[in-house]
Amino acid sequence: MALNVNHGAQGSSKSQISMDSLNDANSQLKRWQTLASTLPFRHPHRAPIAHNIATYHKSRYKATRQKGDLDQAIVGYTEALLRGMNHPPMVILTFEHLTRALLTRFDDFGAREDLDHIISYFRHLSNLPLEVADIKRLNVLSGLADALCSRVEVGRRPEDIEDALSLLRHVITMAPPGTDHYRLIASKLANTWKRKYDQTGELEDLTEAISHRRAVLTSCPLDHPSRPLYLSNLAILLKSRFEWSDDLNDAEDAATLLQESFDLLDKEQPERMWVLMNLASVYHTRFEQAGDPEDLEKAISQHREVLLLCPLGHENKDKLLMNLGFSLTSRFKNFGRMDCLEEAISHFRAALRLCPRGHPHRQEALSGLANAMYMRCLRTRGMEDLEEPIKLQRETLALTPPGHTMRPQMLFNLSGSLRARYERTGDMGYIEEGIEHLYEASKLTKSGHPDARRILHVLAGNLVCRFRHRGADKDMANAIKHYRTSIPLIPEGHPDFSPMHSDFAQDLRFIFSRTGDAEHLEESIALYRSAVEYPFSSARDRLKAAYNWTVAAHGTRHSSALTAYRKALYLLQRAIDVGPTVQTRHEYISDRRIEPLRSLPMDAASYVIESRAYEEAIEMLEQGRALLWSGMRSLRTPLEHLHEVENSLADEFAEISQALEAIITTTGVRDIVQTPAGTDDDGVATGRNDMFARDLAEKRRLSGELEKVVLRIQALPGFENFWRPIPFRHLQTAAMSGPVVIINLSKYHSDILIVRSNHPVVHIPTPTNFFDRVTKLAHQLSETRKSYRLESKKYDRVLRQTLEELSELVGQPVAKRLMELGIRKQSRIWLCPTSVLASLPIHAAGPISSHTNVKQFLCDIYVCSYTPSLSALIASRSGKLSGSASGQPSLLIVGQPDESLPGVGSETRSIECLVGSGSVTRIAGEVATPENVIARLPMHPWVHFACHGMLQPGRPFESSFLLQDKTHLTLLQIAKSHLPTAELAFLAACHTAELTDDGTPDEVLHLTAAMQFSGFRSVIGTMWAMVDEDGRDLSEYFYGKMFAAGAQDASYEKSAKALRHASRKLRTEKGASLERWVNFVHYGA
């Protein structure tokens, strides 16, 4: 009986199915099994029959993926060999089939026990005359190399890698160049060198892998279907080398290759998703190394797109979620966006749900979640938040035993959380543990690897921390040694330069304070200078270094202090302007981590005041305070003179400025909005309309264009100072109608400066405890107001004590000096307080004793107004007045009565009677919507609000007037209005001049300031909640005074005196409590 043996596919582990269908395979199996059952056990034909049965089991496995079929194939081939086959080529062929089947079982099911057999069988095959069985020696040697590499990967016999490389170097000489076989072997060589690199961490091994990937790509025709894969494979290795060497050329090449790969793939091809994922990862890595925000935004956008492309239930969904989480975490670090950090945490949690215990990606998901939660803890300062990241990081470390490639990173991450824990508790045990982890991480990291410098740098900082407590000279010496080792490892152009230099400088400054060694101080100052002047680090990192420089130099009376302050103030605006919107900029300046920087302009002024440089002190205060308002005000720079000289350039500046302002004043609602896609069946957010990225890109583009236009304007004769910091000679014009009293609050020493038009600045010194006393007053008044309702006796008592102490600290010395300067009583003065002084009622400081023994408040002696800054006061006097034909101002009344405000109706009717109904437009009830009010404001130079004022602590741009159907006219909506002919706004609502408790008083973010910014020259607001009836009474007194001499004589310039008159009436005729009449303040001209 003649038997045909099914040879299967020779030389490949991927056997081709010889049947037309699975049914045919089943039929053939049944046929051969039936035949075998009819033969005696020792029949000579049973060997080839066993071979055929095995081959059909293997073919059926390819269709069904049932492990039982693969096991039966292995059993069948083994039986065929054991029974003995008298045809040598068939013996060789069966042996090769058995080896391939074992290799398939290992690849598909991880059967490690098969590996040693596979390698042994391949070695045996390589010594046989393979040509007689038509088996290519090249394929056998290549398979042996694959098996050797697999044994390395499972943690056994790492020396096998050299045997694999030796084999593949020999095999590639057997493959014809330019063929698919050549590209296959070259790819295997690249993979093997990459495995060796993973094992050794040696850059040379990675470079060898890259050279073979380049050879594959070079030999590949442009129209080859595998070209996208080859492009992507080379790009991935270049990205790995970039992460090692920081060579931006590798990142650029990787991005170019991946983009080409992506463009070659059809939309239906699933590989597009992976190529796009790798492209996003390249952009993210390049951002981390080079610091360009555009790269980060590209990465986030592409990671979002990858998630949308990912099929539901995909086995690698966890990896895609983590990638987006890492990029969003970087955005938080760069821009301080808490919403991005919260989204990142949600993605890491989702990834962790997809990675149960034993999953190969679990430690990465744990690590990402732990680090994101650690950052949230640093932002919120929540002690309880530190518990979870430390717990997660310990679990991650347990999953990365010694020898694991991720172990150094896990040790490094845990040390950071432990350091934060120490800073909250003072427990040195956390520092000790952190130092142990960092020493281990350092030993496990190659000296030239980028992680090496970071580990040594942080280790040095921890050693200095231990030196603070124990004073061991060894710790100090080792810290300096590690700093000196890590600093030179920073590549040229790397953003880590400034923060790493600043950290070293900071610790050297401390060491100087212990040792008194002047060399340590000088080196510290030099490091600060380098950090500040380095152009490739972020403005925010450079600003932090500059601030630390000012502290070091100011505290030691170093000659570089003034330079440090000037550079810091220059960087302050640039650091704030990184955010695309005022909301994001406010998030940055209100971040607790930069709290010390908020005192920078006041400290700078304090420093130069010591040398009596009063004018420069005022310039510094103007340059560093109210930056959100001044940044927006700069986009509304008056252009009348420029229009006369270069009309087209003025138009270009105005057009770009308007577009930029539209982005900057974007509301937070559209920053990140969920798309209709919502969440997928995995419970994961599938897409977001990330307007932040678009706003950032557009803001960067427009800012670049505007910068070019400004340079062209500054080149014009007479415009050299256009858009530069305002010089004192111009700031001094703010005092044209009366002196401006600037009260500078600094921890070094506080001062009072009086600015007068055409006169030198006058300086009033303050007591040495001025700063502490004022800080305590502001805190005490704020906390009491939060705890007690209106008309509280407790609050009245605290307020009275506050005013008495303010009288001693500010009121009496200011009134006395003004009188000495010849400023007559009842003259107007402007108060410009800094820091927490801006939250105190300085206008009512008192009582102030006089020679007549009549006790008066400061506002009784002088007519007091406030201004956030000198430039704000100057702006309030610029522009054209409305100039109505009748000479009588047109007044818009916005009234919204409800059960808690029953007096609004009588208040608005009283005003209408006093002003004259023909000049009044009243909006109330259903028509009192934010849109209607904004639309009517340009038509009326005067406006009176009688409604609820809503304060949003921590979110000042959401402070608002409550209108119809509980709609809100917000601070930001008002600020977006441009009202060049507006004159007077009376805000008879609660909290309209109250600062939210967000730690940024110098930004003066309240509704009154917003009205002033939008164009109103004079604005009346309230420092806290007001009594309903006071709105009616005060308005009656105020408008009665304004129109006492007839409508023709009514002017916004009289509003400050009219307010003082009304407040006096409130306290004398109505017997209003201190809290009620002190509440009302005047801002502007």
KAVENMO-V341138 format. One record per residue. RES is the residue in one small letter. OMEGA is omega in whole degrees, 0 to 359 (NA if undefined). NEAR is the number of other C-alpha atoms within 12 Angstrom. D_FIRST is the distance of its C-alpha to the first C-alpha in whole Angstrom. Layout:
BEGIN
RES_OMEGA_NEAR_D_FIRST / RES_OMEGA_NEAR_D_FIRST
END
This chain:
BEGIN
m_179_9_0 / a_180_8_4 / l_173_17_6 / n_178_16_10 / v_177_27_13 / n_184_32_16 / h_185_35_19 / g_180_33_22 / a_183_26_25 / q_174_31_25 / g_180_34_29 / s_177_27_30 / s_181_30_31 / k_182_22_31 / s_178_31_27 / q_178_25_27 / i_184_27_26 / s_180_25_23 / m_180_23_23 / d_184_15_26 / s_178_18_28 / l_179_21_28 / n_179_18_26 / d_178_18_23 / a_179_30_23 / n_180_27_23 / s_180_19_21 / q_178_28_18 / l_181_32_19 / k_181_19_19 / r_183_18_15 / w_178_32_14 / q_177_24_16 / t_180_16_15 / l_181_23_12 / a_182_26_13 / s_182_17_16 / t_184_15_13 / l_175_18_12 / p_187_12_14 / f_184_16_16 / r_180_16_15 / h_183_20_12 / p_180_23_11 / h_182_29_9 / r_179_33_12 / a_178_36_14 / p_177_38_12 / i_177_41_12 / a_177_43_16 / h_182_45_16 / n_178_43_16 / i_179_43_18 / a_182_42_20 / t_180_50_20 / y_173_45_21 / h_181_44_23 / k_178_47_25 / s_180_40_25 / r_177_35_27 / y_180_31_29 / k_180_30_30 / a_188_26_31 / t_185_19_33 / r_176_18_34 / q_185_19_33 / k_180_26_33 / g_178_19_31 / d_180_29_28 / l_178_37_29 / d_179_30_29 / q_178_30_25 / a_180_38_24 / i_177_38_26 / v_182_29_24 / g_180_36_21 / y_178_43_21 / t_178_31_23 / e_180_28_20 / a_180_37_18 / l_182_31_20 / l_180_21_21 / r_178_23_18 / g_178_26_18 / m_187_28_16 / n_180_16_15 / h_186_19_16 / p_179_19_20 / p_181_23_20 / m_176_33_18 / v_180_32_20 / i_182_38_23 / l_180_40_22 / t_179_48_21 / f_179_42_24 / e_178_49_26 / h_179_47_25 / l_180_44_26 / t_181_40_29 / r_179_42_29 / a_176_47_29 / l_179_40_31 / l_177_40_34 / t_180_35_33 / r_178_34_34 / f_182_29_37 / d_188_26_38 / d_186_19_38 / f_175_20_39 / g_181_18_41 / a_186_22_39 / r_182_25_41 / e_179_18_39 / d_191_28_36 / l_182_37_38 / d_177_27_38 / h_182_27_34 / i_182_37_34 / i_179_36_37 / s_181_25_35 / y_178_30_32 / f_178_37_33 / r_179_27_35 / h_179_21_32 / l_184_37_30 / s_179_29_33 / n_181_15_33 / l_176_25_29 / p_188_20_28 / l_185_29_28 / e_182_22_28 / v_178_16_24 / a_180_25_23 / d_177_22_25 / i_182_29_27 / k_180_28_31 / r_179_34_33 / l_182_32_36 / n_180_34_34 / v_180_43_33 / l_178_40_37 / s_178_42_38 / g_178_40_36 / l_179_40_37 / a_178_40_41 / d_182_40_40 / a_178_42_39 / l_178_40_42 / c_180_40_45 / s_180_34_43 / r_175_33_44 / v_184_27_48 / e_181_27_48 / v_172_22_47 / g_180_19_50 / r_174_18_48 / r_179_21_48 / p_180_23_51 / e_178_21_50 / d_185_29_47 / i_180_35_48 / e_177_24_49 / d_180_29_46 / a_180_37_45 / l_180_36_47 / s_178_23_47 / l_184_35_43 / l_176_38_44 / r_177_27_47 / h_184_21_44 / v_185_32_41 / i_176_34_44 / t_180_17_45 / m_183_21_41 / a_179_24_41 / p_180_17_43 / p_177_20_46 / g_181_20_47 / t_177_21_43 / d_178_23_42 / h_179_24_40 / y_181_32_43 / r_178_33_45 / l_182_33_42 / i_179_39_43 / a_178_43_47 / s_179_38_47 / k_176_38_45 / l_179_41_47 / a_180_39_50 / n_182_37_49 / t_175_41_48 / w_177_38_52 / k_177_37_53 / r_179_36_51 / k_178_33_53 / y_179_29_57 / d_182_29_56 / q_188_30_56 / t_185_22_59 / g_181_31_61 / e_182_25_62 / l_181_29_63 / e_179_20_61 / d_179_29_58 / l_179_35_58 / t_175_29_59 / e_179_29_56 / a_180_36_54 / i_181_39_56 / s_179_26_56 / h_175_34_52 / r_177_38_53 / r_179_31_55 / a_177_29_53 / v_183_38_50 / l_181_35_53 / t_182_22_54 / s_186_27_51 / c_177_28_50 / p_183_18_51 / l_182_16_53 / d_182_13_51 / h_183_22_48 / p_181_17_47 / s_183_23_47 / r_178_30_50 / p_179_33_52 / l_181_33_50 / y_177_39_51 / l_182_42_54 / s_182_41_54 / n_178_38_53 / l_181_44_55 / a_181_42_58 / i_178_42_57 / l_177_42_57 / l_177_43_61 / k_179_39_62 / s_179_36_61 / r_177_38_63 / f_178_37_66 / e_181_34_66 / w_192_35_66 / s_184_34_68 / d_178_32_70 / d_184_26_70 / l_178_30_71 / n_178_20_69 / d_179_30_66 / a_180_38_66 / e_179_27_67 / d_181_28_64 / a_180_40_62 / a_180_39_64 / t_181_27_64 / l_181_34_60 / l_178_40_59 / q_177_29_61 / e_178_25_59 / s_181_37_56 / f_182_32_58 / d_181_23_59 / l_184_26_55 / l_175_27_54 / d_181_15_54 / k_183_14_55 / e_185_11_52 / q_182_20_50 / p_181_19_51 / e_180_26_51 / r_182_30_55 / m_183_34_56 / w_178_33_55 / v_180_41_56 / l_177_45_59 / m_180_43_59 / n_177_41_59 / l_177_45_62 / a_180_42_64 / s_177_43_63 / v_180_46_64 / y_179_43_68 / h_180_40_68 / t_180_42_68 / r_175_43_70 / f_181_38_73 / e_183_35_73 / q_185_37_73 / a_172_34_75 / g_179_31_77 / d_182_29_77 / p_179_37_77 / e_178_29_75 / d_180_32_72 / l_181_39_72 / e_174_38_73 / k_181_34_70 / a_181_39_68 / i_180_46_69 / s_182_33_69 / q_176_36_65 / h_177_42_64 / r_180_35_65 / e_179_30_63 / v_179_34_60 / l_178_40_61 / l_180_29_61 / l_187_27_58 / c_179_32_56 / p_178_18_54 / l_177_18_55 / g_182_15_53 / h_186_21_52 / e_181_18_51 / n_179_26_53 / k_180_39_56 / d_181_37_58 / k_180_37_58 / l_178_45_60 / l_179_47_62 / m_180_45_63 / n_178_43_63 / l_179_49_66 / g_179_45_68 / f_180_42_68 / s_178_44_70 / l_176_42_72 / t_177_41_73 / s_178_37_74 / r_176_41_76 / f_180_33_78 / k_184_33_79 / n_186_35_80 / f_179_38_82 / g_183_36_82 / r_180_36_81 / m_179_33_80 / d_177_27_78 / c_179_35_76 / l_178_37_76 / e_178_27_75 / e_179_36_72 / a_180_40_71 / i_180_37_71 / s_178_31_70 / h_178_42_66 / f_178_42_66 / r_179_33_66 / a_178_33_64 / a_181_39_61 / l_177_36_62 / r_180_25_61 / l_183_31_58 / c_179_25_57 / p_180_17_57 / r_183_16_57 / g_179_12_54 / h_184_20_54 / p_181_20_54 / h_187_30_57 / r_183_33_59 / q_179_37_61 / e_178_39_62 / a_178_43_63 / l_182_45_65 / s_179_43_66 / g_179_44_67 / l_181_43_69 / a_182_42_71 / n_179_42_72 / a_179_45_73 / m_175_41_75 / y_178_40_77 / m_178_37_78 / r_179_37_79 / c_179_30_81 / l_181_31_83 / r_186_29_84 / t_182_20_85 / r_179_21_86 / g_181_20_85 / m_183_24_84 / e_180_20_82 / d_182_26_80 / l_183_34_79 / e_184_22_78 / e_179_28_74 / p_179_37_74 / i_178_37_74 / k_180_25_72 / l_181_33_69 / q_176_38_69 / r_178_30_69 / e_179_26_66 / t_180_37_65 / l_179_33_66 / a_180_21_64 / l_180_28_61 / t_183_25_61 / p_177_18_61 / p_184_17_62 / g_179_20_60 / h_185_25_59 / t_182_25_60 / m_186_28_62 / r_179_33_64 / p_180_34_67 / q_180_33_68 / m_177_43_68 / l_180_43_70 / f_181_41_72 / n_180_41_72 / l_180_44_73 / s_178_39_76 / g_179_38_77 / s_179_40_78 / l_177_39_79 / r_178_36_82 / a_179_35_83 / r_177_33_83 / y_183_24_85 / e_177_21_87 / r_188_22_88 / t_185_17_88 / g_182_18_90 / d_183_19_87 / m_178_25_87 / g_179_21_84 / y_178_27_82 / i_180_36_83 / e_180_28_82 / e_179_28_78 / g_179_37_78 / i_178_36_79 / e_180_24_76 / h_182_34_74 / l_176_40_75 / y_179_28_75 / e_179_25_71 / a_180_36_70 / s_180_33_72 / k_183_21_70 / l_186_30_67 / t_179_31_68 / k_187_24_68 / s_182_24_71 / g_183_27_71 / h_180_29_69 / p_180_34_71 / d_183_36_71 / a_182_34_72 / r_180_33_76 / r_180_36_76 / i_180_45_75 / l_181_43_78 / h_180_42_80 / v_176_42_80 / l_179_43_80 / a_179_41_83 / g_179_42_85 / n_178_44_84 / l_176_40_85 / v_178_40_88 / c_179_35_88 / r_177_33_88 / f_178_29_91 / r_186_26_93 / h_189_20_93 / r_178_15_93 / g_181_18_95 / a_182_18_92 / d_180_19_93 / k_178_16_89 / d_179_26_88 / m_181_33_90 / a_180_22_89 / n_179_25_85 / a_180_34_86 / i_179_36_88 / k_181_23_85 / h_176_32_82 / y_182_37_84 / r_177_25_85 / t_186_25_81 / s_185_34_80 / i_180_35_82 / p_181_24_81 / l_180_30_77 / i_180_33_78 / p_177_26_77 / e_178_21_79 / g_183_24_79 / h_182_31_78 / p_179_32_80 / d_186_37_80 / f_184_39_82 / s_181_37_85 / p_181_37_84 / m_176_41_83 / h_181_42_87 / s_179_40_89 / d_179_40_87 / f_179_46_88 / a_182_43_91 / q_181_41_92 / d_175_39_91 / l_178_43_93 / r_178_36_96 / f_180_31_96 / i_176_34_96 / f_181_25_99 / s_179_20_100 / r_187_21_100 / t_185_18_100 / g_181_15_103 / d_184_16_101 / a_179_19_102 / e_178_17_99 / h_179_26_97 / l_182_33_99 / e_178_26_99 / e_178_27_95 / s_180_38_95 / i_180_42_97 / a_178_29_95 / l_176_36_92 / y_181_45_93 / r_179_37_94 / s_181_29_91 / a_184_42_89 / v_186_43_91 / e_182_30_91 / y_189_28_88 / p_187_24_87 / f_174_26_83 / s_183_38_83 / s_178_38_84 / a_182_35_88 / r_176_41_87 / d_179_40_86 / r_178_40_89 / l_179_41_91 / k_178_41_91 / a_181_44_91 / a_178_49_94 / y_179_43_96 / n_176_42_95 / w_180_50_97 / t_180_43_100 / v_181_36_100 / a_184_38_100 / a_180_32_102 / h_184_31_105 / g_181_21_105 / t_182_22_105 / r_181_17_108 / h_184_22_105 / s_182_19_107 / s_188_27_103 / a_183_31_104 / l_176_33_105 / t_180_26_102 / a_180_39_100 / y_181_44_101 / r_180_34_102 / k_180_36_98 / a_180_42_97 / l_177_42_99 / y_182_33_97 / l_184_34_94 / l_179_41_95 / q_180_36_95 / r_180_26_92 / a_179_35_90 / i_184_43_91 / d_177_35_90 / v_179_36_86 / g_183_41_86 / p_183_43_85 / t_178_41_88 / v_178_42_91 / q_181_37_89 / t_178_38_86 / r_178_38_89 / h_177_40_91 / e_180_36_88 / y_185_37_88 / i_178_40_92 / s_179_36_92 / d_182_30_89 / r_183_24_90 / r_179_23_89 / i_182_29_91 / e_181_20_94 / p_183_24_96 / l_184_41_96 / r_181_41_98 / s_187_39_101 / l_182_48_100 / p_179_43_103 / m_178_43_106 / d_178_44_105 / a_179_50_105 / a_179_45_108 / s_182_42_110 / y_184_42_109 / v_176_30_111 / i_178_33_114 / e_179_22_115 / s_176_15_116 / r_175_21_117 / a_188_23_115 / y_182_31_115 / e_178_32_114 / e_177_33_111 / a_180_42_111 / i_177_49_111 / e_180_35_109 / m_177_41_106 / l_181_49_106 / e_181_45_106 / q_188_41_103 / g_182_42_101 / r_179_45_102 / a_188_41_101 / l_179_40_98 / l_179_48_96 / w_183_43_100 / s_177_37_101 / g_178_39_97 / m_181_35_97 / r_180_33_101 / s_178_30_100 / l_177_35_98 / r_180_34_101 / t_177_26_103 / p_186_23_106 / l_184_28_106 / e_182_18_109 / h_180_18_110 / l_177_26_107 / h_181_17_107 / e_185_12_110 / v_184_17_109 / e_189_23_105 / n_183_16_105 / s_179_17_101 / l_177_27_100 / a_179_30_102 / d_180_22_100 / e_178_25_96 / f_182_36_97 / a_182_28_98 / e_180_21_95 / i_180_29_93 / s_180_34_95 / q_178_27_94 / a_180_26_91 / l_178_37_90 / e_179_36_93 / a_178_27_91 / i_184_36_88 / i_182_40_90 / t_176_39_91 / t_179_31_88 / t_181_30_88 / g_186_29_85 / v_186_18_84 / r_183_21_82 / d_176_30_80 / i_183_23_77 / v_180_21_76 / q_178_19_73 / t_178_18_71 / p_181_12_70 / a_176_18_67 / g_179_17_68 / t_180_19_65 / d_183_22_62 / d_175_15_60 / d_181_23_59 / g_185_20_63 / v_176_35_64 / a_186_33_66 / t_181_32_64 / g_179_30_67 / r_177_30_71 / n_191_24_73 / d_181_30_74 / m_179_27_78 / f_181_37_79 / a_180_34_77 / r_178_25_78 / d_181_35_82 / l_180_33_81 / a_181_27_80 / e_178_26_82 / k_179_35_85 / r_180_27_84 / r_182_21_84 / l_179_29_87 / s_177_30_89 / g_178_17_88 / e_182_22_89 / l_179_30_92 / e_179_24_93 / k_179_18_93 / v_180_27_95 / v_178_30_98 / l_178_20_97 / r_179_24_99 / i_181_31_101 / q_178_21_103 / a_180_16_103 / l_177_19_106 / p_179_14_109 / g_181_13_111 / f_183_19_107 / e_182_16_106 / n_179_18_106 / f_176_28_104 / w_174_27_102 / r_176_21_103 / p_187_28_104 / i_179_30_107 / p_185_23_110 / f_183_30_113 / r_176_24_116 / h_178_25_114 / l_183_33_113 / q_180_34_117 / t_176_28_117 / a_183_39_116 / a_183_37_119 / m_181_24_121 / s_181_25_122 / g_184_33_123 / p_174_43_121 / v_182_45_118 / v_179_44_117 / i_180_45_114 / i_184_49_113 / n_182_47_111 / l_181_44_109 / s_179_36_107 / k_180_30_106 / y_168_29_108 / h_183_28_112 / s_185_41_112 / d_174_41_115 / i_180_41_117 / l_177_41_117 / i_180_40_120 / v_176_40_119 / r_179_34_122 / s_176_21_122 / n_177_18_124 / h_176_19_125 / p_177_20_123 / v_179_30_120 / v_182_29_122 / h_174_32_120 / i_177_30_121 / p_180_26_120 / t_178_30_118 / p_182_20_118 / t_180_17_116 / n_183_19_114 / f_183_28_114 / f_182_30_110 / d_183_22_110 / r_180_26_112 / v_179_39_111 / t_178_27_107 / k_179_22_109 / l_183_31_111 / a_180_33_108 / h_182_23_105 / q_181_24_108 / l_181_32_109 / s_182_28_105 / e_179_18_104 / t_180_22_108 / r_178_28_107 / k_188_19_103 / s_186_14_105 / y_182_18_108 / r_176_18_109 / l_177_24_111 / e_178_20_115 / s_178_19_114 / k_179_17_117 / k_181_22_114 / y_179_26_113 / d_181_26_117 / r_180_21_118 / v_179_27_115 / l_180_37_115 / r_179_27_119 / q_179_25_118 / t_181_39_116 / l_179_36_118 / e_180_29_121 / e_175_29_119 / l_177_36_118 / s_180_32_122 / e_185_28_122 / l_187_35_119 / v_189_46_119 / g_184_39_122 / q_179_34_125 / p_179_30_124 / v_181_42_123 / a_180_44_126 / k_183_25_129 / r_178_24_127 / l_179_35_127 / m_177_20_131 / e_179_13_131 / l_179_21_130 / g_177_15_132 / i_186_24_129 / r_176_19_132 / k_181_23_131 / q_173_22_129 / s_177_26_127 / r_172_38_124 / i_178_43_121 / w_180_44_117 / l_179_47_115 / c_181_46_112 / p_178_42_111 / t_177_46_108 / s_186_38_105 / v_175_40_106 / l_181_43_109 / a_180_41_108 / s_184_42_107 / l_182_43_111 / p_183_49_114 / i_182_49_116 / h_182_49_118 / a_178_43_120 / a_181_38_120 / g_5_36_123 / p_178_31_126 / i_182_33_128 / s_177_23_131 / s_181_18_134 / h_179_9_137 / t_182_8_138 / n_174_9_136 / v_182_13_134 / k_181_19_131 / q_172_27_129 / f_181_35_125 / l_181_42_124 / c_173_44_123 / d_183_32_127 / i_179_34_128 / y_176_37_126 / v_190_40_123 / c_169_44_120 / s_177_45_117 / y_170_47_113 / t_179_46_111 / p_182_50_107 / s_178_48_108 / l_181_45_111 / s_177_42_109 / a_179_43_108 / l_177_41_112 / i_180_33_112 / a_182_35_110 / s_179_39_111 / r_183_31_114 / s_179_29_113 / g_182_23_112 / k_174_20_114 / l_184_26_116 / s_178_28_115 / g_180_18_119 / s_184_20_119 / a_183_11_122 / s_184_14_124 / g_180_17_124 / q_183_27_122 / p_176_36_119 / s_186_39_116 / l_173_40_115 / l_177_41_111 / i_176_41_111 / v_182_47_108 / g_180_44_109 / q_182_41_106 / p_170_31_108 / d_185_21_106 / e_181_12_107 / s_179_14_108 / l_182_27_110 / p_184_22_112 / g_183_29_115 / v_181_36_113 / g_179_29_114 / s_178_24_118 / e_182_36_117 / t_178_41_116 / r_179_26_119 / s_180_26_121 / i_182_40_120 / e_179_30_120 / c_184_19_123 / l_183_28_124 / v_184_37_122 / g_186_24_123 / s_181_20_121 / g_181_17_121 / s_186_28_119 / v_170_29_116 / t_184_30_113 / r_175_35_111 / i_179_33_108 / a_176_30_107 / g_188_24_105 / e_183_20_102 / v_182_21_103 / a_178_33_103 / t_179_26_99 / p_182_31_98 / e_180_21_97 / n_181_24_101 / v_180_37_103 / i_180_31_101 / a_183_21_102 / r_185_28_105 / l_181_38_106 / p_183_26_106 / m_186_26_109 / h_179_35_111 / p_178_40_113 / w_177_44_113 / v_178_43_111 / h_177_46_112 / f_175_48_109 / a_185_47_110 / c_176_47_106 / h_169_40_104 / g_185_40_103 / m_179_35_100 / l_178_35_99 / q_182_25_95 / p_180_22_95 / g_180_24_93 / r_188_30_92 / p_182_38_95 / f_176_44_94 / e_172_32_93 / s_192_36_97 / s_166_40_98 / f_179_43_101 / l_184_35_100 / l_186_33_101 / q_177_26_100 / d_178_18_97 / k_172_21_96 / t_187_25_95 / h_168_31_96 / l_191_38_98 / t_177_37_96 / l_182_40_98 / l_176_40_95 / q_179_31_96 / i_182_36_99 / a_180_39_99 / k_179_33_97 / s_178_33_100 / h_188_29_102 / l_186_36_106 / p_181_29_108 / t_180_31_111 / a_184_40_111 / e_190_47_114 / l_175_48_114 / a_176_47_111 / f_185_47_112 / l_181_48_110 / a_181_50_111 / a_182_48_108 / c_166_39_107 / h_188_38_105 / t_175_48_105 / a_180_47_107 / e_178_42_105 / l_176_41_102 / t_185_34_99 / d_181_28_98 / d_175_30_95 / g_180_34_97 / t_184_39_98 / p_182_36_102 / d_175_45_102 / e_176_42_100 / v_183_45_102 / l_174_49_100 / h_186_53_102 / l_179_47_103 / t_178_50_106 / a_179_49_105 / a_178_48_102 / m_179_50_105 / q_180_52_107 / f_183_51_104 / s_176_38_103 / g_182_44_107 / f_184_49_110 / r_179_46_112 / s_181_47_114 / v_176_47_112 / i_182_54_113 / g_182_45_110 / t_183_44_110 / m_178_42_109 / w_180_36_108 / a_181_34_108 / m_176_40_111 / v_185_34_113 / d_184_30_113 / e_179_26_117 / d_177_39_117 / g_179_46_115 / r_185_36_118 / d_182_37_121 / l_179_46_120 / s_180_47_119 / e_178_33_122 / y_184_32_124 / f_183_39_122 / y_175_42_122 / g_178_30_126 / k_182_31_127 / m_184_33_124 / f_182_28_126 / a_181_19_130 / a_179_15_131 / g_184_18_130 / a_182_25_126 / q_185_21_127 / d_182_19_127 / a_182_29_124 / s_178_33_122 / y_181_43_119 / e_179_29_121 / k_187_32_123 / s_180_40_120 / a_179_42_120 / k_179_35_124 / a_178_36_123 / l_179_43_121 / r_177_40_123 / h_182_33_126 / a_179_36_123 / s_177_43_122 / r_179_31_126 / k_181_26_127 / l_183_32_124 / r_183_24_125 / t_185_15_128 / e_181_16_129 / k_180_20_126 / g_182_16_126 / a_178_26_122 / s_179_28_120 / l_182_36_120 / e_187_37_116 / r_183_39_117 / w_177_41_119 / v_187_42_117 / n_190_43_114 / f_183_51_115 / v_180_48_114 / h_176_49_115 / y_171_51_112 / g_189_49_113 / a_NA_45_116
END
